[in-house]
Each structure stands twice: as C-alpha cells, then as structure tokens.
C-alpha cells in the first residue's frame, strides 16, 4: 500500500479544535486509498488571544492554553496515523529566517527518527512556510518525491514577506509536484516566472450533507452571514461593516459574523461606531456543528476577502443552499464562476459595490432561488472530500511511479 507522510501545522488540537479541520477531512478521506501518516507540528508559543489586562484572566487563559496543548495526543484510525510534534518558534513572520535554522537544527533529526520505521513513499507538505525546507530535506534523505500543497495566495505571501517573498517561493523548486485549489492560484504562481514543477489543480471538499430540499428564504427579514477568522485584514470585515451602514437603511436584515481572532474587538468597536449594535452579531469561535446550524438559518452568505486562495466556507454555504457573494479576483469565487455557478462578485475593497451586490440580490427572489439550486448541484458535482481524495491519490500514485522510473 502506498504510504504518504503529510506535514501540516494547521490541524485541530485541544486548544483549537476546529483549526485546520479541512486538513483533517482531507487526510481522513485520503486514508481510504492509502496509508497516511500526518505529522502535526504543535507550536508552543502563547497566542495573542490568551493575553488579558486582568492578571487572573491572563493566568486562567495561559493555564487553559498550556493544558490543552499538553493533553493533545496522537491518534489513529484505520490507515490514518496522526503524530503531534511539539516545537517552539519565535514570532512570525518577523523571524522566519531564524525559525528556519532553529527548526532544522533542533527538530529535523527528531522528525526523521519518527519516520525511519514508516518507510514512506512520498512527503506531502501543506503550505511552503515554515515546513517546506524540512520536508525537502526529508524527501532527499529518504530518496522519495516531495509534493507541496499551496493553500496560500501569492499576494498575501508578498505582503507577509515583502523583501524576500522570492526566497519563499524558491522553495517550490525543490518540489516534484505542486497542488493548488483554484485556477487563480495556479495562474498567480505561474506568473512569478520561476522554474516550477507541474502545478495541478485539485478541488477541496466540504463536510456538510447537501440539503435535499428547496431552500426556504426569510424575505421579510433576510439573515446575512459571514464565517471567517478575524485575524487578517484581507478578510475585509471592515468593508462588510461599512457596507452594512447602507444595507441596513434599505433592507430589513441582520448580519451574523462567526469567527474569532486578534481583530475581533476592533471590528466590534467599528460596528458600534456605525450604530450597528442591534443589526450585527459577533458569534465568536464556532464548532462545525454550530456553523452548520447557523447556515441552515441564514439566507445569504457574504465573504468579501481579497485576496483569497479559495475558501472552503463557500462550499459549506453552497451545500446549505445559500447564495454566495464575494469579490472579483477571489480564488474561490472565480473558480465557482468558471464551473457555472452565478456567484455575485463585488469590486474588491469596496463597501459601496458590496452593498449594491447585496441589495440587488436581495431584491431578486427568483435569482436567490436559482442560485441556491445551482450551488447545490455544483458542490455535489465537484466538491467532496471523496473526490478530493481520489484526485489526490491518483496524482500521488502517478508522480511516485514516474519518480521511481526515472
């Protein structure tokens, strides 16, 4: 049986049980086709969200954080084995080059030792930073191919690493294959004009059952919903809140924003400054079950993030029958449009365009209904973890066969 070693720091743990859930769904589905050993680097650096001015609250948060991480344990089921690998690093992205040397010096041999008994056929690294260098060394030492799954978008990489993004991108050169999840991401990567191996677009999946009935909309008071982490400005939650000033005056509606992050309090204050306290609700961090329940009760899904590599949450909204509004140039939105879904694409970073998009769609009941039905068909046809696993396995199988032949 083919044996794949995946590396992903983004993966559920006791402290962040829904973080990287899509990677968990991916490896579980892939393990139906082959043996999958997932190495999960568990970073022991206090996250921003645990800090508080109140000393007792700070101590309580810190205790919970460290207790959750220490109680996170390896697990396995059938052909899947998940190994958590504790490590320490300096704040990112400011110390990325230092962390690279730090990680390789202190942890490379430990990871290698864990894999010696596994005899893997391929190394599969999720994201290029910070583990692609370690993955590349492992692949060379085991004389096996390296695949990099590029979940990030190029514009964000350039913003995170303005002075050395070319160095970051050069890590792709050591790969034998690259996987991306939208045509936009593939095009952006190809436009960097660096020597690259084959780039393959493989669609992600989503875990909610596609509803088998016609979506019922509450046209008397439309419930708008946005599910996103609130840690990066590119998610444009401020743009969404600005658009709600206009939307709330012309449309009887409510907005729920689900997700947490370091910018949450900023957005809450911004919402209050716009007098949207009775219209906008911040639901905080949500379990997958809660997300599903919220989507069931909502009418329109909005995520104005730009740039965006894809966005699994779009697929979850489609499975629940919600029409989707996002931005032009968004990897997920553009890919859905390419596949035949009539996604609404507002101008990036424009509250006015976003408000117009919402108001126009809300005024067209038949379009909302047709988008709902089309979305369910699209997500059923293209976006399941089973399809993702089959495509990923076929790609890995052919790549390893070619690698071993050469």
Secondary structure by P-SEA (a helix, b strand, c coil): cbbbbbbbcccccccccccaaaaaaaaaaaaacbbbbbbbbcccccccccccccaaaaaaaaaaaaaaaaaccccccccbbbbbbbbcccccccaaaaaaaaaaaccaaaaaaaaccccccbbbbccccccaaaaaaaaaaacbbbbbbccccaaaaaaaccccccccccccccccbbbbccaaaaaaaaaccccccbbbbbbbbbccccccccccccccbbbbbbbccccccccaaaaaaaaaaaaaacccbbbbbbbcccaaaaaaaaaaaacccccccccccccaaaaaaaaaaccbbbbbcccccccaaaaaaaaabbbbbbbcccaaaaaaaaacccccccccccaaaaaaaaaaaaacaaaaaaaaaaaaaaaaacccaaaaaaaaaaaaaaaaaaaaac
